[in-house]
């Protein structure tokens, strides 16, 4: 198997992967909460809870992505040289994920605490990230089902220290 990611990198990846759907499931509550307040009504308890969950899960994603970025810089994945166009595309998509998700967290934070006018860009960013996730999942399925490569295994099984026999 190709070299892969550390246990910490894998754990952070899957934590973010679990939190991102929470954002999509709770995002609508923000508009409903703000609309109710704007209309002079009390927002529903469920919407208020979802609104807070969305905000705090977004902050958690930002923290986790920051940790992932630091780990990726300190412990780059053990991969071969990116020669093919698919390898370069995968690298570009991963870099775009970091930029888009960290940017999304910053816009969400700004919309919540400083300037709500950025909210439409935050919504547009969520759609871009959704498209990136779909592409990421399609590539994972292709690697597993069509190419039958061990690429996905790198994000499931932590890399092992190289033994003297493997050097």
VEXMAR-76244 format. One line per 2 residues: number of its first residue (from 1); their letters; for each residue x, y, z of N, C-alpha, C, O, CB. Coordinates in Angstrom, 1 decimal. Atoms other than C-alpha are relative to their C-alpha. Glycine has a CB too. Example, Ala and Ser with C-alpha at 12.3 -4.5 7.8 and 13.67 -1.06 7.14 Angstrom:
% VEXMAR-76244
1	AS	0.9 -1.2 0.0 12.3 -4.5 7.8 0.9 1.2 0.0 1.9 1.2 0.7 -1.0 0.0 1.2 ~ -0.9 -1.1 0.0 13.7 -1.1 7.1 -0.8 1.1 0.8 -0.3 2.2 0.9 0.4 0.5 -1.4
//
This chain:
% VEXMAR-76244
1	XX	0.8 -1.2 0.0 0.0 0.0 0.0 0.9 1.2 0.0 1.9 1.3 0.6 -1.0 0.0 1.2 ~ -0.7 -1.3 0.0 1.1 3.6 -0.7 0.1 0.5 1.4 -0.8 0.1 2.2 -0.6 1.0 -0.9
3	XX	0.0 -0.7 -1.3 2.2 5.6 2.3 -1.3 0.8 0.2 -1.9 1.2 -0.8 1.3 0.8 0.2 ~ 1.2 -0.7 -0.2 -0.6 7.5 3.9 0.1 1.1 0.9 1.1 1.9 1.0 -1.1 -0.9 0.4
5	XX	0.2 -1.1 -0.9 -1.7 9.8 6.6 0.2 -0.5 1.4 0.0 -1.7 1.7 -1.3 0.7 -0.1 ~ -0.2 0.4 -1.4 -1.0 9.8 10.3 -1.4 -0.2 0.6 -2.4 0.2 0.1 0.8 1.1 0.9
7	XX	1.3 0.2 -0.7 -3.7 8.7 12.8 -0.7 1.3 0.3 -1.9 1.4 0.2 0.2 -0.8 1.3 ~ 0.6 -1.3 -0.3 -4.2 12.4 13.8 -0.6 0.6 -1.2 -1.7 1.1 -1.2 1.1 0.9 0.6
9	XX	0.5 -0.5 1.2 -4.7 13.4 10.2 -1.3 -0.7 -0.4 -2.2 0.0 -0.9 1.0 -0.1 -1.1 ~ 1.2 0.8 0.4 -7.2 10.6 9.6 -1.2 0.4 0.9 -2.3 0.6 0.5 0.3 -1.5 0.1
11	XX	1.0 -0.4 -1.0 -9.1 11.5 12.8 -0.6 1.3 -0.3 -1.8 1.5 -0.2 0.5 -0.1 1.4 ~ 0.5 -1.4 0.3 -9.3 15.2 11.9 -0.8 0.0 -1.3 -1.9 0.7 -1.3 1.2 0.9 -0.1
13	XX	0.8 0.0 1.2 -10.5 14.4 8.4 -1.4 -0.5 0.2 -2.3 0.1 -0.2 0.7 -1.0 -1.0 ~ 1.3 0.6 -0.2 -13.3 12.2 9.6 -0.9 0.8 1.0 -2.1 0.8 0.8 0.1 -1.4 0.6
15	XX	0.7 -0.9 -0.8 -14.3 14.7 12.3 -0.7 1.1 -0.8 -1.8 1.4 -0.7 0.8 0.6 1.2 ~ 0.6 -1.0 0.9 -14.7 17.4 9.7 -1.0 -0.6 -0.9 -2.1 0.0 -1.2 1.2 0.6 -0.9
17	XX	1.0 0.7 0.9 -16.5 14.9 7.4 -1.3 -0.2 0.7 -2.4 -0.2 0.1 0.6 -1.3 -0.5 ~ 1.2 0.2 -0.8 -19.0 14.3 10.2 -0.7 1.4 0.3 -1.9 1.4 0.4 0.3 -0.7 1.3
19	XX	0.6 -1.3 -0.3 -19.5 18.0 11.0 -0.5 0.8 -1.2 -1.5 1.6 -1.1 1.1 0.8 0.7 ~ 0.4 -0.8 1.2 -19.9 19.3 7.4 -1.5 -0.3 -0.3 -2.2 0.7 -0.5 0.8 -0.4 -1.2
21	XX	1.5 0.2 0.2 -23.4 17.6 7.0 -0.8 0.7 1.0 -1.9 1.1 0.7 -0.3 -1.5 0.0 ~ 0.7 -0.8 -1.1 -24.4 19.2 10.3 -0.3 1.4 -0.5 -1.4 1.9 -0.2 0.8 0.0 1.3
23	XX	0.1 -1.3 0.5 -23.8 22.5 8.7 -1.2 0.1 -1.1 -1.9 1.1 -1.1 1.3 0.5 -0.7 ~ 1.0 0.0 1.1 -26.1 21.7 5.7 -1.4 -0.3 0.6 -2.4 0.3 0.2 0.3 -1.1 -1.1
25	XX	1.3 0.3 -0.6 -28.8 20.3 8.0 -0.5 1.1 0.9 -1.7 1.2 1.1 0.1 -1.3 0.8 ~ 0.5 -1.0 -0.9 -28.9 23.3 10.3 0.1 1.4 -0.6 -0.4 2.4 0.0 0.9 0.0 1.2
27	XX	-0.2 -1.3 0.6 -28.1 26.2 7.9 -1.3 0.7 -0.2 -1.3 2.0 -0.1 0.7 -0.2 -1.3 ~ 1.3 -0.7 0.2 -31.8 26.9 7.1 -0.6 0.7 1.2 -1.4 1.6 1.1 -1.0 -1.0 -0.5
29	XX	0.5 -0.6 -1.2 -32.5 27.7 10.7 0.5 1.5 0.2 -0.2 2.3 0.8 0.5 -0.8 1.2 ~ -0.5 -1.4 -0.2 -30.4 30.9 10.5 -1.0 1.0 -0.7 -1.4 2.0 -0.1 1.4 0.1 -0.6
31	XX	0.9 -0.9 0.7 -32.7 32.5 7.9 -1.3 0.1 0.7 -1.9 1.1 0.8 -0.2 -0.5 -1.5 ~ 1.3 0.0 -0.7 -35.8 31.4 9.8 0.1 0.8 1.3 -0.8 1.5 1.6 -0.4 -1.4 0.3
33	XX	-0.2 -0.7 -1.3 -34.4 32.8 13.1 0.0 1.5 -0.3 -0.7 2.3 0.4 1.2 -0.5 0.7 ~ -0.1 -1.4 0.3 -33.5 36.1 11.5 -1.3 0.6 -0.5 -1.6 1.7 -0.2 1.2 0.3 -1.0
35	XX	1.2 -0.5 0.6 -36.7 36.4 9.6 -1.1 0.2 1.1 -1.8 1.2 1.2 -0.6 -1.0 -1.0 ~ 1.0 -0.1 -1.1 -38.8 35.8 12.8 0.3 1.2 0.8 -0.6 2.0 1.2 0.1 -1.3 0.9
37	XX	-0.4 -1.2 -0.8 -36.8 38.4 14.7 -0.3 1.3 -0.8 -0.9 2.3 -0.2 1.5 0.0 0.4 ~ 0.2 -1.2 0.8 -37.1 40.9 11.8 -1.5 0.3 0.0 -1.9 1.4 -0.1 0.5 -0.2 -1.4
39	XX	1.4 -0.2 0.0 -40.9 40.3 11.8 -0.6 0.3 1.4 -1.8 0.4 1.5 -0.7 -1.2 -0.6 ~ 0.5 -0.3 -1.4 -41.1 41.0 15.6 -0.6 -1.2 0.7 -1.3 -1.1 1.7 -1.0 1.1 -0.1
41	XX	0.5 1.2 -0.6 -41.8 37.4 16.4 1.1 -0.7 0.7 2.3 -0.4 0.5 -0.7 -1.0 -1.1 ~ -1.0 0.8 -0.7 -40.1 35.0 18.7 0.3 -1.3 -0.9 -0.6 -2.0 -1.2 -0.4 -0.5 1.4
43	XX	-0.3 1.2 0.8 -38.2 32.3 16.7 -0.2 -1.2 0.7 -0.3 -1.2 2.0 1.5 0.1 -0.5 ~ 0.2 1.3 -0.7 -38.9 28.7 17.4 1.2 -0.5 0.8 2.3 -0.2 0.4 -0.5 -1.1 -1.0
45	XX	-1.1 0.5 -0.9 -36.8 27.0 20.1 0.9 -0.9 -0.9 2.1 -0.8 -0.8 -0.6 -0.8 1.2 ~ -0.7 0.9 0.9 -35.8 24.4 17.5 0.9 0.8 -0.9 2.1 0.4 -1.1 -0.9 -0.9 -0.8
47	XX	-0.8 -0.8 0.9 -34.5 27.0 15.1 1.1 0.7 0.8 2.3 0.8 0.2 -0.8 1.1 -0.7 ~ -1.0 -0.6 -0.8 -32.6 28.8 17.9 1.1 -1.0 0.3 2.3 -0.7 0.2 -0.6 0.6 1.3
49	XX	-1.0 1.0 -0.3 -30.9 25.6 18.9 0.8 -0.4 -1.2 2.0 -0.5 -1.1 -0.7 -1.3 0.6 ~ -0.7 0.3 1.2 -30.1 24.7 15.3 1.0 1.1 -0.4 2.1 0.9 -0.9 -1.0 -0.3 -1.1
51	XX	-0.9 -1.1 0.3 -28.7 28.2 14.8 1.3 0.0 0.8 2.3 0.2 0.2 -0.8 1.4 0.2 ~ -1.2 0.1 -0.8 -26.4 27.8 17.7 0.9 -1.1 -0.4 2.1 -1.0 -0.4 -0.4 -0.1 1.5
53	XX	-0.7 1.1 0.5 -25.4 24.4 16.6 0.8 0.2 -1.2 2.0 -0.1 -1.4 -0.9 -1.2 -0.2 ~ -0.6 -0.4 1.2 -24.6 25.7 13.2 1.2 0.9 0.2 2.3 0.6 -0.3 -1.0 0.7 -1.0
55	XX	-1.1 -0.9 -0.3 -22.4 28.5 14.6 1.1 -0.7 0.6 2.3 -0.6 0.2 -0.5 1.1 0.9 ~ -1.1 0.6 -0.7 -20.5 26.4 17.0 0.6 -1.2 -0.7 1.8 -1.4 -0.6 -0.5 -0.5 1.4
57	XX	-0.6 1.1 0.8 -20.0 23.4 14.7 0.9 0.7 -1.1 1.9 0.1 -1.4 -1.2 -0.8 -0.7 ~ -0.8 -0.7 1.0 -18.7 25.9 12.1 1.3 0.5 0.6 2.4 0.3 0.0 -0.7 1.2 -0.5
59	XX	-1.2 -0.3 -0.7 -16.2 27.2 14.7 0.9 -1.2 0.2 2.1 -1.1 0.1 -0.3 0.7 1.3 ~ -0.7 1.2 -0.2 -15.2 23.7 15.5 0.7 -0.5 -1.3 1.8 -0.9 -1.3 -0.9 -1.2 0.5
61	XX	-0.5 0.3 1.3 -14.7 23.0 11.8 1.2 0.9 -0.3 2.3 0.4 -0.8 -1.0 0.1 -1.1 ~ -1.2 -0.9 0.2 -12.4 26.0 11.6 1.2 -0.4 0.8 2.3 -0.3 0.3 -0.4 1.5 0.3
63	XX	-1.0 0.4 -0.9 -10.4 24.9 14.5 0.7 -1.3 -0.5 1.9 -1.5 -0.6 -0.5 -0.2 1.5 ~ -0.5 1.3 0.5 -10.1 21.3 13.1 0.8 0.2 -1.3 1.8 -0.5 -1.5 -1.2 -0.9 -0.2
65	XX	-0.7 -0.2 1.2 -9.2 22.6 9.7 1.4 0.7 0.2 2.3 0.4 -0.5 -0.8 0.8 -1.0 ~ -1.3 -0.6 -0.3 -6.5 24.8 11.2 1.0 -1.0 0.5 2.2 -1.0 0.1 -0.2 1.1 1.1
67	XX	-0.9 1.0 -0.5 -5.1 21.8 13.0 0.4 -0.9 -1.2 1.6 -1.4 -1.3 -0.7 -0.9 1.1 ~ -0.3 0.9 1.1 -5.3 19.7 9.8 1.1 0.7 -0.9 2.0 0.1 -1.4 -1.2 -0.2 -0.9
69	XX	-1.0 -0.7 0.8 -3.4 22.4 7.9 1.4 0.0 0.6 2.4 -0.2 -0.1 -0.5 1.5 -0.2 ~ -1.3 0.0 -0.7 -0.6 22.6 10.5 0.6 -1.4 -0.1 1.8 -1.6 -0.4 -0.2 0.4 1.5
71	XX	-0.5 1.3 0.1 -0.3 18.8 10.5 0.4 -0.3 -1.5 1.4 -1.0 -1.7 -1.1 -1.0 0.4 ~ -0.3 0.3 1.4 -0.3 18.7 6.7 1.3 0.6 -0.4 2.1 0.1 -1.2 -1.1 0.5 -1.0
73	XX	-1.3 -0.7 0.3 2.6 21.2 6.6 1.1 -0.8 0.7 2.2 -1.0 0.2 -0.1 1.5 0.5 ~ -1.0 0.6 -0.8 4.5 19.4 9.4 0.2 -1.5 -0.4 1.3 -2.0 -0.4 -0.3 0.0 1.5
75	XX	-0.1 1.4 0.4 3.7 15.8 8.2 -0.7 -0.2 -1.3 -1.8 -0.7 -1.4 -0.7 -0.9 1.1 ~ 0.6 0.2 1.3 3.0 15.8 4.5 -0.3 -1.5 -0.3 0.4 -2.3 0.2 0.8 0.6 -1.1
77	XX	0.3 1.4 0.3 1.3 12.7 3.2 1.1 -0.7 -0.8 1.8 0.0 -1.6 -1.4 -0.1 -0.8 ~ -1.1 0.7 0.7 3.7 10.1 1.9 -0.7 -0.5 -1.3 -1.4 -1.5 -1.4 0.5 -1.2 0.8
79	XX	0.5 0.4 1.3 2.8 9.9 -1.8 1.1 0.0 -1.0 2.2 0.5 -0.7 -1.1 1.0 -0.4 ~ -1.0 0.0 1.1 4.6 9.3 -5.0 0.0 1.4 -0.6 -0.7 2.3 -0.2 -0.3 -1.1 -1.1
81	XX	-0.1 -1.3 0.6 5.6 12.2 -7.2 -1.3 0.2 -0.8 -1.7 -0.7 -1.6 1.3 0.2 -0.9 ~ 1.3 -0.2 0.8 2.4 13.8 -8.7 0.4 0.2 -1.5 0.7 1.3 -1.9 -0.7 1.2 0.5
83	XX	-0.3 -0.1 1.4 3.0 13.0 -12.3 -1.2 0.1 -0.9 -1.2 0.8 -1.9 0.8 -1.2 -0.4 ~ 1.2 0.0 0.9 -0.4 12.3 -13.9 -0.9 1.2 0.3 -0.8 1.8 1.3 -0.7 -1.3 0.2
85	XX	1.0 -1.1 -0.2 -3.1 14.8 -14.4 -1.0 -0.3 1.1 -1.4 0.7 1.8 -0.8 0.3 -1.3 ~ 0.9 0.3 -1.1 -5.3 13.0 -12.0 0.6 0.2 1.4 0.0 0.7 2.3 -0.4 -1.5 0.0
87	XX	-0.8 -0.3 -1.3 -2.6 13.3 -9.2 0.0 1.5 0.2 -0.2 1.9 1.3 1.4 -0.6 -0.1 ~ 0.0 -1.5 -0.2 -2.3 17.0 -9.9 -1.4 0.5 0.3 -1.5 1.5 1.1 0.5 0.6 -1.3
89	XX	1.4 -0.5 -0.3 -6.1 17.4 -9.9 -0.4 -0.3 1.4 -1.0 0.5 2.1 -1.0 -0.7 -1.0 ~ 0.3 0.4 -1.4 -6.4 15.5 -6.6 0.7 1.0 1.0 0.1 1.5 1.9 0.5 -1.4 0.3
91	XX	-0.7 -1.0 -0.8 -3.7 17.8 -5.1 -0.7 1.4 0.0 -0.8 2.0 1.0 1.5 0.1 -0.5 ~ 0.7 -1.3 0.1 -5.5 20.9 -6.4 -1.3 0.0 0.7 -1.6 1.0 1.4 -0.2 0.3 -1.5
93	XX	1.3 0.1 -0.7 -8.8 19.7 -5.0 0.2 0.1 1.5 -0.5 0.7 2.2 -0.8 -1.3 -0.4 ~ -0.3 0.0 -1.4 -7.3 19.1 -1.6 0.4 1.4 0.5 0.0 1.8 1.5 1.1 -1.0 0.3
95	XX	-0.4 -1.3 -0.4 -5.7 22.5 -1.5 -1.2 1.0 -0.1 -1.4 1.8 0.8 1.1 0.6 -1.0 ~ 1.2 -0.8 0.1 -9.0 24.0 -2.7 -1.0 -0.2 1.2 -1.6 0.7 1.7 -0.7 -0.3 -1.3
97	XX	0.8 0.3 -1.2 -10.8 22.2 0.2 0.5 0.8 1.2 -0.4 1.4 1.9 0.1 -1.5 0.3 ~ -0.5 -0.7 -1.1 -8.5 23.8 2.7 -0.4 1.5 -0.1 -0.9 2.1 0.8 1.5 -0.1 0.1
99	XX	0.3 -1.4 0.2 -9.0 27.3 1.2 -1.5 0.3 0.1 -1.9 1.2 0.8 0.5 0.4 -1.4 ~ 1.5 -0.2 0.0 -12.8 26.9 0.7 -0.6 -0.1 1.4 -1.4 0.7 1.8 -0.7 -0.9 -1.0
101	XX	0.6 0.2 -1.3 -13.6 25.5 4.1 0.5 1.0 1.0 -0.3 1.5 1.8 0.4 -1.4 0.5 ~ -0.5 -1.0 -0.9 -11.3 27.9 6.0 -0.7 1.3 -0.3 -1.0 2.1 0.6 1.5 0.1 0.0
103	XX	0.6 -1.3 0.4 -12.7 30.8 4.0 -1.5 0.0 0.4 -2.0 1.0 0.8 0.1 0.1 -1.5 ~ 1.4 0.2 -0.3 -16.3 29.5 4.6 -0.1 0.3 1.5 -1.1 1.0 1.9 -0.5 -1.4 -0.3
105	XX	0.0 -0.2 -1.5 -15.6 29.5 8.4 0.2 1.5 0.3 -0.6 2.0 1.1 1.1 -0.9 0.7 ~ -0.2 -1.4 -0.3 -14.3 33.0 8.3 -1.2 0.9 -0.4 -1.6 1.8 0.3 1.3 0.5 -0.8
107	XX	1.2 -0.8 0.4 -17.3 34.3 6.3 -1.1 -0.3 0.9 -1.9 0.7 1.3 -0.4 -0.4 -1.4 ~ 1.1 0.3 -1.0 -19.7 32.5 8.7 0.2 0.8 1.3 -0.7 1.3 1.8 -0.1 -1.5 0.2
109	XX	-0.4 -0.7 -1.3 -17.9 34.0 11.7 -0.3 1.5 -0.2 -0.9 2.2 0.6 1.4 -0.2 0.4 ~ 0.2 -1.4 0.3 -18.0 37.5 10.0 -1.5 0.3 -0.1 -2.0 1.3 0.5 0.7 0.4 -1.3
111	XX	1.4 -0.2 0.2 -21.7 37.1 9.1 -0.7 -0.1 1.4 -1.7 0.6 1.6 -0.6 -1.1 -0.9 ~ 0.7 0.2 -1.3 -22.6 36.0 12.7 0.3 1.2 1.0 -0.5 1.6 1.8 0.4 -1.3 0.6
113	XX	-0.5 -0.9 -1.0 -20.6 38.6 14.6 0.4 1.4 -0.4 0.5 2.3 0.4 1.1 -0.6 0.7 ~ -0.4 -1.3 0.5 -19.7 41.5 12.4 -0.8 0.7 -1.1 -1.3 1.8 -0.9 1.4 -0.1 -0.5
115	XX	0.7 -0.6 1.2 -21.5 42.0 9.1 -0.8 -1.1 -0.7 -0.3 -1.9 -1.4 1.0 0.7 -1.0 ~ 0.8 1.0 0.6 -24.5 40.0 8.0 -0.1 0.1 -1.5 -0.5 -0.8 -2.2 -1.4 0.1 0.6
117	XX	0.0 -0.2 1.5 -24.1 41.4 4.5 0.8 -1.0 -0.8 0.6 -1.2 -2.0 0.4 1.4 -0.3 ~ -0.8 1.0 0.7 -21.6 38.7 3.7 -0.7 -1.3 -0.1 -0.2 -2.2 -0.7 1.4 -0.2 0.8
119	XX	0.8 1.2 0.0 -24.2 36.0 4.3 -0.2 -0.6 -1.4 -0.1 -1.8 -1.6 -1.3 0.2 0.7 ~ 0.2 0.6 1.3 -25.0 35.6 0.6 1.2 -0.7 -0.6 1.1 -1.7 -1.3 -0.5 1.0 -1.0
121	XX	-1.2 0.6 0.5 -21.4 34.8 -0.2 0.3 -1.3 0.8 0.9 -2.2 0.3 1.2 1.0 0.2 ~ -0.1 1.2 -0.8 -21.4 32.3 2.7 -0.9 -1.1 -0.6 -0.4 -2.3 -0.6 -0.4 0.3 1.5
123	XX	0.9 0.9 0.6 -24.4 30.6 1.1 0.6 -0.5 -1.3 0.6 -1.7 -1.6 -1.4 0.6 -0.2 ~ -0.7 0.5 1.3 -22.6 30.5 -2.3 1.2 -0.9 0.3 1.4 -1.9 -0.4 0.4 1.3 -0.8
125	XX	-1.2 0.9 -0.4 -19.5 29.1 -0.6 -0.5 -1.4 0.4 0.2 -2.4 0.1 0.8 0.7 1.1 ~ 0.5 1.3 -0.4 -21.6 26.3 0.9 -0.3 -0.9 -1.2 -0.1 -2.1 -1.2 -1.2 0.1 0.9
127	XX	0.4 0.8 1.2 -22.8 25.3 -2.6 1.3 -0.4 -0.7 1.3 -1.5 -1.3 -0.8 0.9 -0.9 ~ -1.3 0.4 0.6 -19.2 25.3 -3.9 0.6 -1.1 0.7 1.1 -2.1 0.1 1.0 1.2 0.0
129	XX	-0.5 1.1 -0.8 -18.1 23.1 -1.0 -0.8 -1.2 -0.3 -0.2 -2.3 -0.3 0.0 0.4 1.5 ~ 0.8 1.2 0.3 -21.0 20.8 -1.7 0.4 -0.7 -1.3 0.5 -1.9 -1.4 -1.5 0.4 0.0
131	XX	-0.4 0.5 1.3 -19.9 20.4 -5.3 1.4 -0.7 0.2 1.6 -1.7 -0.4 0.1 1.1 -1.1 ~ -1.4 0.6 -0.3 -16.3 19.8 -4.1 -0.1 -1.4 0.7 0.6 -2.3 0.4 0.9 0.9 0.8
133	XX	0.2 1.3 -0.7 -17.5 17.1 -1.7 -0.6 -1.1 -0.9 -0.1 -2.2 -0.8 -1.0 0.2 1.2 ~ 0.5 1.0 1.0 -19.5 15.4 -4.5 1.1 -0.5 -0.9 1.2 -1.7 -1.1 -1.1 0.7 -0.8
135	XX	-1.1 0.4 0.9 -16.4 15.4 -6.7 1.0 -0.9 0.8 1.5 -1.9 0.3 0.7 1.2 -0.5 ~ -0.9 0.8 -0.9 -14.3 14.1 -3.7 -0.6 -1.4 0.2 0.2 -2.4 0.1 0.2 0.7 1.3
137	XX	0.6 1.3 -0.1 -16.8 11.3 -3.1 0.0 -0.9 -1.3 0.2 -2.1 -1.2 -1.4 0.1 0.5 ~ 0.0 0.7 1.3 -17.0 10.4 -6.8 1.4 -0.6 -0.2 1.5 -1.7 -0.7 -0.4 0.9 -1.1
139	XX	-1.4 0.4 0.2 -13.2 10.2 -6.9 0.3 -1.2 0.9 1.0 -2.2 0.5 1.0 1.1 0.2 ~ -0.3 1.1 -1.0 -13.1 8.0 -3.8 -0.7 -1.3 -0.5 -0.1 -2.4 -0.4 -0.5 0.3 1.4
141	XX	0.8 1.1 0.5 -15.8 5.7 -5.3 0.8 -0.6 -1.3 0.9 -1.8 -1.4 -1.4 0.4 -0.4 ~ -0.7 0.5 1.2 -13.9 5.5 -8.6 1.3 -0.7 0.4 1.6 -1.8 -0.2 0.4 1.3 -0.9
143	XX	-1.2 0.7 -0.4 -10.6 4.6 -6.9 -0.3 -1.3 0.6 0.4 -2.3 0.4 0.7 0.9 1.1 ~ 0.3 1.3 -0.7 -12.3 1.9 -4.8 -0.7 -1.0 -1.0 -0.3 -2.2 -1.0 -1.0 0.3 1.1
145	XX	0.8 1.0 0.7 -14.8 0.4 -7.3 0.5 -0.2 -1.5 0.3 -1.3 -2.0 -1.4 0.5 -0.1 ~ -0.4 0.2 1.4 -13.3 1.0 -10.8 1.5 -0.3 -0.1 1.9 -1.3 -0.6 -0.3 1.3 -0.8
147	XX	-1.5 0.2 0.1 -9.5 1.4 -10.4 0.5 -1.0 1.0 1.6 -1.6 0.8 0.7 1.4 0.3 ~ -0.3 1.0 -1.0 -9.5 -0.9 -7.4 1.4 0.3 0.6 2.2 -0.6 0.9 0.0 -1.4 -0.6
149	XX	-1.2 -0.4 -0.6 -6.6 1.1 -6.0 -0.1 0.1 1.5 -1.2 0.0 2.1 0.5 1.3 -0.6 ~ 0.0 -0.1 -1.5 -5.6 1.5 -2.3 0.0 1.4 0.4 0.3 1.7 1.6 1.2 -0.8 0.6
151	XX	-0.1 -1.5 -0.3 -5.9 5.3 -2.5 -0.9 0.3 1.3 -0.5 1.0 2.1 -0.5 0.8 -1.2 ~ 0.9 -0.3 -1.1 -8.9 5.4 -0.1 0.5 -0.6 1.3 0.3 0.0 2.4 -1.4 -0.5 -0.3
153	XX	-0.6 0.6 -1.2 -7.1 3.1 2.3 0.9 0.9 0.8 1.0 0.8 2.0 0.7 -1.3 -0.3 ~ -0.9 -0.9 -0.7 -4.7 5.9 3.1 -0.7 0.9 1.0 -0.1 1.4 1.9 0.7 0.9 -1.1
155	XX	0.7 -0.8 -0.9 -7.5 7.8 4.8 -0.8 -0.8 1.0 -1.6 -0.3 1.8 -1.0 1.0 -0.8 ~ 0.7 0.9 -1.0 -8.8 4.8 6.7 1.1 -0.7 0.9 0.8 -0.8 2.1 -0.7 -1.1 -0.8
157	XX	-1.0 0.6 -0.7 -5.6 3.1 7.8 1.2 0.9 0.2 1.7 1.4 -0.8 0.5 -1.4 -0.6 ~ -1.1 -0.9 -0.2 -2.8 5.1 9.4 1.3 -0.5 -0.5 1.5 -1.7 -0.6 0.2 0.3 1.5
159	XX	-1.3 0.5 0.5 0.6 5.0 7.9 0.8 -0.6 1.1 0.7 -0.2 2.3 0.8 1.2 -0.7 ~ -0.8 0.7 -1.0 3.1 2.8 9.6 1.4 0.6 -0.2 1.8 1.0 -1.2 0.0 -1.5 -0.3
161	XX	-1.4 -0.3 0.0 6.6 3.7 10.5 0.8 -1.0 -0.9 0.5 -2.2 -0.8 0.7 0.1 1.4 ~ -0.8 0.8 0.9 9.1 2.4 8.0 0.9 -0.9 0.8 1.7 -0.3 1.6 0.7 0.8 -1.1
163	XX	-0.9 0.9 -0.7 11.0 -0.6 9.3 1.3 0.0 -0.8 1.4 0.4 -1.9 -0.6 -1.4 0.2 ~ -1.3 0.1 0.6 14.6 -1.2 8.6 0.0 -1.0 -1.2 0.8 -0.8 -2.2 1.1 -0.6 1.0
165	XX	0.1 0.9 1.2 13.6 -4.1 6.2 -0.6 0.7 -1.2 -0.3 0.3 -2.3 -0.9 -1.2 0.4 ~ 0.6 -0.6 1.1 11.6 -1.7 4.1 0.8 1.2 -0.6 0.4 1.8 -1.6 -1.4 0.6 0.4
167	X	-0.8 -1.1 0.5 14.4 0.9 3.6 0.8 -0.4 -1.2 1.5 0.4 -1.7 0.9 0.5 1.1
//
